[in-house]
Amino acid sequence: MLKVTQIVGNIFHDSKLMHLKNSGAEILSVSRAELEKNRLRKATNLGTDVGLILDTGKHLHNGDVIQDGTKTIIVEQTPEKVIGLRVKRDSDEIRFLVGHIIGNRHRPIAMDSGKVYFPIQAESELEVFRRLFSDIIEDLELKIEERVFVPHLGANVHEH
């Protein structure tokens, strides 16, 4: 087992590691939930058994690079089902209602290219959200997509 205790860097944020993106390095595919763990045992795409032991409070991110001195492994977050929502008509009222409804369901969000994304567990949730948005559904475009979901940092906090 390859024992890993630290993250070397990230291929998306560290210029010295960006060359690894298409290098053929081993890949450790992990779910968003697994990224949050500081203890994890899993095999790479080439079968290398990896034991991750990070300090408390440390966790993996998509694109992180881990090594043991001989092997370089890239952490790759697996895509998940999300609802992609686009507001078709520019209106503060519609945007406020969308935020209120998604927030009341305690969903983390991500934003990209004018769309809001939030994770779902089952495709049947699309109908639930269509009902929740029924008063403004004509002003929205809702679609299930599969993508790597990275919550917006400031919108991933839940406090009451």
Secondary structure, 3 states (H helix, E strand, C coil): CEEECCCCEECCCCCCCHHHCCCCCEEEEECHHHHCCCEEEEECCCCCEEEEECCCCCCCCCCEEEECCCCEEEEEECCEEEEEEEECCCCHHHHHHHHHHHHHCCCCCEEECCEEEEECCCCCHHHHHHHHCCCCHHHEEEEEEEECCCCCHHHCCCCC
